[in-house]
Amino acid sequence: GPCGWKASGHALHDDYPGAQRDAALAFLRRHRGQVSPITIGLNGNDINEYLASCPPGDLACLQAGAPAATAAYGARLLALLRELRAAAPDAVLIVVGAYNPNVGAFAFTGPLFRGVNAAQAGAAEAVRARFADPLPVFNPAGGDAAETAAICRLTLICTAGDGHPSDAGYQALADIVWQALQPRSP
């Protein structure tokens, strides 16, 4: 569908008609062999849509439906990645995974986010794409205190109630993507 930001009345730096997917594919076809790397960071809207499918606070609903929702998301992502790979066969594709901004609920939500990232990593591997996993940086081992400290530093969730990255978070994501760009060992 259309860009959510644009649909809410905001302007884009480089506007396009219709769906973002269609605009991206058309651009890649017009510029074949000229675009690389391509980063794909898709998961937030899918996760939010799934969360909205359950009554607020119904953890049993979320847990019960997560495997099917994650599989459906993985299938949609794989279909998109195949289209991107066809439009840009020689480009380095990097799928940027999800991090878990749910301070106070890491024990419950951690496995759900690891499942989403496993689906993303599997889809990436199927099309010779790379996977950039933010979980070890944004949600490090060490318990709730370590995860909370990282999420509060790397996102705006603790200061503005916004799960988007802070400046430090965007730098961390850039570093994670940079690592994914490095040559792979044979």
C-alpha positions in Angstrom: 0.0 0.0 0.0 0.9 3.6 0.2 3.6 5.0 2.5 2.1 5.4 6.0 4.0 8.6 6.6 2.7 10.1 3.3 -0.8 8.8 4.0 -0.8 10.7 7.3 -0.3 13.9 5.4 3.4 14.3 5.6 5.7 15.0 2.7 8.5 12.8 1.4 11.9 13.9 0.3 11.5 12.1 -3.0 7.8 11.6 -3.6 6.4 8.7 -5.7 2.9 7.6 -6.7 1.4 4.4 -5.4 3.0 1.7 -3.4 6.6 2.0 -2.1 7.3 -1.5 -3.4 6.2 -0.6 -7.0 8.3 2.6 -6.9 11.3 0.7 -5.6 11.0 -2.0 -8.3 10.5 0.6 -11.1 13.6 2.5 -9.9 15.7 -0.6 -9.8 14.6 -1.6 -13.3 15.4 1.8 -14.7 18.8 1.8 -13.0 19.7 -1.9 -13.5 23.2 -2.6 -12.3 23.6 0.8 -10.7 22.2 0.3 -7.2 24.0 -1.6 -4.5 23.7 -2.1 -1.6 19.9 -2.2 -1.0 18.8 -2.2 2.6 15.3 -3.5 3.5 14.0 -2.7 6.9 10.5 -4.0 7.0 8.9 -5.4 10.2 7.5 -2.7 12.3 4.2 -2.3 10.5 3.7 -6.0 10.3 4.4 -6.5 14.0 2.0 -3.6 14.9 -0.7 -5.0 12.6 -0.3 -8.4 14.3 -0.4 -6.8 17.8 -3.6 -5.0 16.8 -5.2 -8.3 15.9 -5.4 -9.3 19.5 -7.4 -7.6 22.3 -5.1 -5.2 24.3 -3.2 -7.1 27.0 -4.3 -10.5 25.7 -0.9 -12.3 26.0 -2.4 -15.7 25.3 -3.8 -14.5 22.0 -0.4 -13.0 21.0 1.5 -16.1 21.9 -0.9 -18.4 20.2 -1.0 -16.5 16.9 2.7 -15.6 16.7 3.9 -18.7 14.8 1.3 -18.3 12.0 1.7 -14.6 11.8 5.5 -14.9 11.7 5.3 -17.5 9.0 3.0 -15.3 6.9 5.3 -12.4 7.4 8.3 -14.4 6.3 6.5 -15.6 3.2 5.5 -11.9 2.3 9.1 -10.8 2.9 10.5 -13.7 0.8 8.2 -12.8 -2.1 9.4 -9.1 -1.9 13.0 -10.2 -1.7 12.6 -12.3 -4.8 11.2 -9.4 -6.7 14.1 -7.2 -5.6 16.6 -9.9 -6.5 15.0 -10.2 -10.0 15.2 -6.4 -10.5 18.7 -6.1 -9.1 20.4 -9.5 -9.6 23.9 -8.4 -8.7 23.1 -6.0 -5.9 24.0 -6.7 -2.3 20.7 -7.0 -0.4 20.7 -6.5 3.3 17.7 -7.3 5.4 17.8 -5.3 8.7 16.1 -7.2 11.5 13.9 -6.1 14.3 14.9 -5.1 17.8 12.6 -5.4 20.8 11.6 -2.0 22.4 9.2 -3.5 24.9 10.8 -2.4 28.2 9.4 -4.3 31.1 8.2 -7.2 28.9 11.4 -8.6 27.5 10.8 -12.1 28.9 7.5 -12.4 27.0 8.3 -10.5 23.8 12.0 -11.6 23.3 11.0 -15.0 21.9 8.5 -13.3 19.5 11.1 -10.9 18.2 13.7 -13.7 17.8 11.1 -15.6 15.8 10.5 -12.6 13.5 14.3 -12.2 13.0 14.7 -16.0 12.3 12.0 -15.6 9.6 13.8 -12.6 8.1 17.2 -14.3 8.2 15.7 -17.4 6.4 14.1 -15.2 3.7 17.3 -13.4 3.2 19.3 -16.5 2.9 16.9 -17.9 0.3 17.7 -15.0 -2.1 21.4 -14.6 -1.4 20.8 -11.6 0.8 22.6 -10.7 4.0 20.9 -10.3 7.4 21.8 -7.5 9.8 20.7 -8.5 13.3 20.2 -5.6 15.7 19.1 -7.8 18.7 22.5 -8.4 20.1 23.2 -4.7 20.3 19.7 -3.3 21.1 18.8 -6.2 23.4 22.1 -7.5 24.8 22.4 -10.5 27.1 22.6 -9.7 30.7 19.0 -9.5 31.9 16.4 -6.8 32.0 18.6 -4.1 33.3 21.1 -4.5 30.4 18.3 -4.6 27.8 16.5 -1.6 29.3 19.7 0.4 29.4 20.5 -0.4 25.8 16.9 0.2 24.5 16.7 3.5 26.5 20.0 4.7 24.9 19.4 3.4 21.4 15.7 4.3 21.0 13.3 7.1 22.0 11.0 4.8 24.0 12.1 6.0 27.4 12.2 9.7 26.6 9.4 10.1 24.2 7.4 6.9 24.2 8.7 6.3 20.6 10.3 3.0 19.6 12.2 4.5 16.7 16.0 4.8 17.1 17.7 7.7 18.7 20.7 9.3 17.0 22.8 6.7 18.9 20.5 4.0 17.7 20.7 5.0 14.1 24.5 5.0 14.4 24.3 1.5 15.9 22.1 0.3 13.0 24.5 1.8 10.5 27.4 -0.1 12.2 25.3 -3.3 12.1 24.6 -2.8 8.4 28.3 -1.9 7.8 29.3 -5.2 9.4 26.8 -7.1 7.1 28.4 -5.4 4.1 31.9 -6.8 4.9 33.2 -9.6 2.7 32.1 -13.1 3.9 34.5 -15.8 4.6 34.5 -18.6 2.1 
